Amino acid sequence: MTRRLRMNIILMCVICLLGSLLCGYAAMEDDLPEEETVLYQKIPICVDGNLEYSGYMVDQTTYIPFRSFCGALNLGAVVTWDEETQEATGRVEDYTISASADRPYIVVNGRYFYVPTGTVMYRGTLLVPLRLMCDAFSIDVEWDQENDMVNLVMDQMQVCQSGDSYYQADDVYWLSRIINAEAGNQPLDGKISVGNVVMNRAESAGFPDTIQSVIFDTTYGIQFDPVRSGSIYMEPNEESVLAAKLCLDGCKMAGDSLYFVNPAVGSTSWFRNTRTFVVSIGDHDFYA
């Protein structure tokens, strides 16, 4: 066998091998389970009219890969991934952006934003809700229905006010303490719901207008048992502080509720007879 013939045979083998690999890859992409194709609808994402990224429509919510969003900001964010905590972090000069597959909120510049639909892990990539992320950066979102694509308008982009300046220290102090005293053993949703009641009262004409004054209101007697027992002064746990900040950033679990009661330890007759039931979360029933 001549040298040229051997080289031709080797070359043909290499070409066949590459062809098999490419065909296999194409088949892998094309043969996705039908339910996955329906669940994750790919959406082109433009930045100022230029096609830059791909997102996904999942249950009527548009998601974008966390890393892609940080890239769209064009601020030189350094993105890292912590495998142990399943947390992605984007670091810019003065602040960080972080999201995790294991928690229902996103942190931007020290602010805590609840994610009702949650983040999504898809093929090893962390997806975050596009609209929520854009709101945190004052980015306008335009939906092109004709072409089924999204355009991000960046000319007014700016990061949200920092948590240090947005959260009032007294509000976090007292709201986290009443949450901890009333719902310290409840899941995060239950903690947030108790915080909702306090904040709803502060915004209602029938109650005092600050969080602290609502907690210590005695117009119709002591309103919260922890004020009577003194447990209101206990140091709150970490999740109670988190729940307070989520409440202060607009997260609502209990709607317009103004009252809550644990039916296992307190009478519910007055609430059932005079108030409108809203929801049960954890051990508490909530009423408007």
Residue pairs with C-beta under 8 A, 6 or more apart in sequence:
39 58
39 59
40 56
40 57
40 58
40 122
41 56
41 57
41 58
42 54
42 55
42 56
42 57
43 54
43 55
43 56
43 57
43 62
43 148
43 149
43 150
44 51
44 53
44 54
44 55
44 147
44 148
44 149
44 150
45 51
45 52
45 53
45 54
45 55
45 64
45 68
45 72
45 130
45 149
45 150
45 151
45 152
46 52
46 149
46 150
46 151
46 152
47 53
47 72
47 151
47 152
47 154
48 151
48 152
48 153
48 154
48 155
49 151
51 149
52 68
52 71
52 72
53 64
53 65
53 68
53 71
53 72
54 68
55 62
55 63
55 64
55 65
55 68
55 127
55 130
55 150
56 62
56 63
56 120
56 122
56 127
57 63
58 117
58 120
58 127
59 117
61 117
61 129
61 131
62 129
62 130
62 131
62 150
63 120
63 127
63 128
63 129
63 130
64 72
64 127
64 128
64 130
64 133
65 125
65 126
65 127
65 128
66 79
66 88
66 90
66 99
66 125
66 126
66 127
66 128
67 79
67 88
67 90
67 125
67 126
69 128
69 130
69 133
70 77
70 79
70 90
70 97
71 77
72 152
72 154
73 92
73 137
73 157
74 154
75 92
75 93
76 92
77 90
77 91
77 92
77 97
78 90
78 91
79 88
79 89
79 90
79 91
80 88
80 89
80 91
81 87
81 88
81 89
81 126
82 88
82 89
85 100
85 102
86 100
86 101
86 102
86 121
86 126
87 98
87 99
87 100
87 101
87 102
88 98
88 99
88 100
88 126
89 96
89 97
89 98
90 96
90 97
90 98
92 159
95 108
95 109
95 110
95 159
95 162
96 107
96 109
97 106
97 107
97 108
97 109
98 106
98 107
99 106
99 107
99 119
99 126
99 128
100 119
100 126
101 119
101 120
101 121
101 126
103 119
104 114
104 115
104 116
104 118
104 119
104 188
105 112
105 113
105 114
105 115
105 242
105 246
105 251
106 112
106 113
106 115
106 119
106 128
106 132
106 133
106 136
107 113
108 133
108 136
108 137
108 159
108 160
109 136
109 159
109 160
109 161
109 162
109 163
110 162
110 163
110 164
110 166
111 136
111 160
111 161
111 162
111 163
111 166
111 245
111 249
112 163
112 242
112 245
112 246
112 249
113 132
113 136
113 246
113 249
113 251
114 192
114 246
114 249
114 250
114 251
115 128
115 129
115 132
117 129
119 126
119 127
119 128
119 129
120 126
120 127
121 127
130 141
130 150
131 141
133 139
134 140
134 141
134 152
136 159
136 160
137 157
137 158
137 159
137 160
138 156
138 157
138 158
138 160
139 152
139 153
139 154
139 156
139 157
140 152
140 153
140 156
141 150
141 151
141 152
141 153
142 150
142 151
142 152
142 153
143 150
143 151
144 150
144 151
160 166
163 245
166 248
166 249
167 245
167 248
170 211
170 212
171 211
171 244
171 248
172 241
172 244
172 245
172 248
174 211
174 212
174 215
175 195
175 198
175 199
175 211
175 244
175 247
175 248
176 236
176 240
176 241
176 243
176 244
177 226
177 232
177 233
177 234
177 236
177 240
178 194
178 195
178 198
178 215
178 224
178 226
178 232
179 191
179 194
179 195
179 236
179 240
179 243
179 244
180 191
180 234
180 235
180 236
180 237
180 240
181 224
181 226
181 231
181 232
181 234
182 194
182 224
182 225
182 226
182 260
183 190
183 191
183 193
183 194
183 240
183 282
183 284
184 191
184 236
184 237
184 240
186 194
186 281
186 282
186 283
186 284
187 282
188 239
188 242
188 243
189 253
189 281
189 282
190 281
190 282
190 283
190 284
191 239
191 240
191 243
192 243
192 246
192 247
192 251
192 252
192 253
192 254
193 253
193 254
193 257
193 260
193 279
193 281
193 282
193 284
193 286
194 243
194 254
194 260
194 284
195 243
195 244
195 246
195 247
196 247
196 252
196 253
196 254
196 255
196 257
197 254
197 257
197 258
197 259
197 260
197 286
198 211
198 214
198 215
199 211
199 247
199 248
200 254
200 256
200 257
200 258
201 207
201 208
201 214
201 217
201 258
202 208
202 209
202 210
202 211
202 213
202 214
203 209
204 258
206 258
207 214
207 217
207 258
208 214
208 217
214 223
215 223
215 224
215 227
215 232
216 227
217 223
222 228
224 232
226 232
236 244
253 279
253 281
254 260
254 278
254 279
254 281
254 286
255 278
255 279
255 286
255 288
256 278
256 288
257 278
257 279
257 286
257 287
257 288
258 275
258 287
258 288
259 271
259 275
259 286
259 287
259 288
260 284
260 285
260 286
260 287
261 267
261 268
261 271
261 284
261 285
261 287
262 283
262 284
262 285
263 285
264 283
268 285
271 277
271 285
271 287
275 287
275 288
276 287
276 288
277 285
277 286
277 287
278 286
278 287
278 288
279 285
279 286
280 286
